[in-house]
Amino acid sequence: MVEAQFRAAPEGNTSISMQQQLARQRVQLRADNGTRIVGIGAAQMSVHMLRPYTEWEDFQPRIVRALDAYVAVANPEAITRIGLRYINRITIADPDPPLHEYFTVPPRLPEMGMPTRVRAFFNRKEAEFEDYPIRVVVTFADVETAAPGRSTYLLDLDMIWNTPEAPVPLGEFADKLEIIKLRHRQVFEALIENKSRDLFDAD
């Protein structure tokens, strides 16, 4: 990709200047009918899993193998950022479900002395654990659904180990990844009620 910028001259001057530069490039390597993807860019790599999903015990070795291949080619010295993100779309067979029965953080309006109903919402929170340099970004929102009589919600959990001042040695990556995954599971379980767990079990 190439970025181009045009700058007009002051009034009365007919000249015009153009600045051109290469934009950040990224390559995607796809497997399994495009449901398993490795993204490679400048000093970064990502591993993606689309439907059909499998267990963490299958996904984790794929991540480690991809990193080993990247290290063999790019020869990085260490890692400054590890991210683990799960984007959950939860569909409920009810056009107006009681969200407090599915989530521990349902959207609420203040008491106004009259009956109200939340029709749309977008909630984003960020926090950081005190014992590990892990930042968690939680996004909870309603999304449109084409299925009549149903409602769909986004529960996006982004877990980020970010230590540019103290890079993670390559040999410690797998251990750090397991810590992040454990924290992700704890956060996710704290956000949902049993009715949501029943929906995941049904899949």
C-alpha positions in Angstrom: 0.0 0.0 0.0 1.1 3.5 -0.7 0.0 6.6 1.0 0.0 9.9 -0.8 -0.5 13.4 0.7 -1.2 16.6 -1.3 -0.4 20.0 0.1 -1.8 23.1 -1.6 0.3 26.2 -1.8 -0.8 29.5 -0.3 -3.2 31.6 -2.2 -1.7 33.2 -5.3 0.8 30.4 -5.8 -0.2 27.8 -8.3 2.3 25.1 -7.3 1.3 22.0 -5.4 3.5 19.5 -3.6 3.0 15.7 -3.1 4.5 13.5 -0.5 4.4 9.7 -1.0 5.4 6.9 1.4 4.9 3.2 1.9 2.2 2.3 4.4 2.6 -0.6 6.9 2.4 -3.9 5.1 0.9 -7.1 6.5 0.6 -10.6 5.0 -2.1 -13.2 5.9 -1.4 -16.9 5.6 -4.6 -19.0 5.6 -5.2 -22.7 6.2 -8.1 -25.1 6.8 -10.4 -23.3 4.3 -9.5 -19.9 5.6 -10.6 -20.6 9.2 -7.0 -20.6 10.6 -5.0 -17.5 9.9 -1.5 -16.3 10.7 -0.9 -12.6 10.2 2.7 -11.3 9.7 3.7 -7.6 9.8 6.7 -5.5 10.8 7.9 -6.9 14.1 4.6 -8.5 14.8 2.7 -11.8 14.3 -0.9 -12.8 15.1 -2.7 -16.1 15.0 -6.5 -16.3 14.4 -9.1 -19.0 14.7 -12.5 -18.7 13.1 -15.4 -21.1 13.2 -15.4 -24.0 13.7 -13.8 -23.3 17.1 -11.8 -25.9 19.0 -10.5 -26.2 22.6 -7.6 -24.1 23.9 -5.6 -27.3 24.0 -5.7 -27.3 20.2 -5.3 -23.5 19.7 -2.3 -23.0 22.0 0.1 -25.4 20.2 -0.8 -23.6 16.9 0.2 -20.3 18.4 3.5 -21.7 19.7 4.3 -23.4 16.4 3.6 -20.1 14.5 5.9 -18.2 16.8 8.6 -20.8 16.4 8.4 -20.4 12.6 8.4 -16.6 12.9 11.5 -16.7 15.2 13.3 -19.0 12.8 12.9 -16.4 10.0 12.8 -13.0 11.7 15.1 -13.8 14.7 13.6 -11.4 17.2 15.4 -11.0 20.5 12.4 -10.8 22.8 8.6 -10.0 23.0 7.2 -6.7 24.3 3.5 -7.4 23.9 1.3 -10.5 24.1 -2.4 -10.2 23.3 -5.2 -12.8 23.7 -8.6 -11.7 22.4 -11.9 -13.5 22.4 -14.8 -12.0 20.5 -18.0 -13.7 21.6 -21.4 -13.2 19.9 -24.1 -14.4 22.2 -27.6 -14.9 20.6 -30.6 -15.4 22.9 -33.9 -16.7 21.6 -35.8 -13.7 23.0 -36.2 -10.3 21.4 -36.1 -8.6 24.8 -34.4 -10.9 27.3 -33.8 -10.1 31.0 -30.1 -9.4 30.6 -29.4 -9.7 34.4 -30.2 -13.4 34.0 -27.4 -13.8 31.4 -24.8 -11.3 32.4 -23.4 -10.0 35.7 -23.0 -6.5 34.2 -26.3 -5.7 32.5 -26.9 -2.2 31.3 -29.0 -0.1 33.7 -30.6 3.3 33.6 -30.9 5.2 36.9 -34.2 5.1 38.6 -36.4 7.8 37.1 -39.8 7.0 38.7 -41.2 5.7 35.4 -40.9 2.4 33.5 -38.0 2.4 31.1 -36.3 -0.2 28.9 -32.8 -0.2 27.5 -33.0 -0.5 23.7 -29.3 -0.1 22.8 -26.0 0.1 24.7 -22.3 0.1 24.3 -20.1 -0.5 27.4 -16.3 -0.5 27.4 -14.1 -0.9 30.5 -10.4 -1.2 31.0 -8.6 -2.6 34.1 -5.1 -3.9 35.0 -4.2 -6.6 37.3 -1.9 -5.6 40.2 0.1 -8.9 40.3 0.8 -9.2 36.6 1.2 -6.5 33.9 -2.0 -7.7 32.2 -4.5 -5.1 31.0 -8.0 -6.4 30.3 -10.4 -4.5 27.9 -14.0 -5.6 28.1 -16.5 -4.4 25.5 -20.2 -5.3 26.0 -22.8 -4.1 23.5 -25.9 -5.1 21.6 -25.6 -5.9 17.9 -28.1 -6.2 15.1 -29.4 -9.6 14.3 -31.3 -10.7 11.2 -33.0 -13.5 13.0 -36.6 -12.6 14.0 -37.5 -13.1 17.7 -33.9 -13.2 18.8 -31.3 -10.7 20.2 -27.5 -10.8 19.9 -24.9 -9.3 22.2 -21.1 -8.8 21.8 -18.9 -9.7 24.7 -15.3 -8.8 23.6 -12.4 -9.6 26.0 -9.0 -8.4 25.0 -6.2 -9.4 27.4 -2.8 -7.6 26.9 0.6 -8.3 28.5 2.4 -5.1 27.6 5.9 -4.6 29.0 8.1 -2.7 26.5 10.4 -1.7 29.3 11.0 -5.3 30.3 10.7 -7.6 27.2 9.6 -11.2 27.7 12.4 -13.7 26.8 11.3 -16.0 24.0 11.6 -19.0 26.2 9.0 -17.6 28.6 6.3 -16.9 26.0 4.4 -20.2 26.5 4.2 -19.7 30.3 3.1 -16.1 30.0 0.4 -17.1 27.5 -1.0 -19.7 29.9 -1.2 -17.0 32.6 -3.1 -14.7 30.3 -5.4 -17.5 29.3 -6.2 -18.3 32.9 -7.0 -14.7 33.7 -9.2 -14.5 30.6 -11.2 -17.5 31.8 -11.6 -15.9 35.2 -12.8 -12.6 33.8 -15.2 -14.3 31.3 -16.7 -16.5 34.0 -17.2 -13.4 36.2 -19.1 -11.7 33.5 -21.7 -14.4 32.6 -24.5 -16.1 34.5 -25.6 -19.8 34.1 -28.1 -19.0 31.4 -25.2 -17.8 29.2 -23.2 -20.9 30.1 -26.1 -23.1 29.0 -26.0 -21.3 25.6 -22.3 -22.0 25.1 -22.8 -25.6 26.1 -25.6 -26.0 23.6 -23.2 -25.0 20.8 
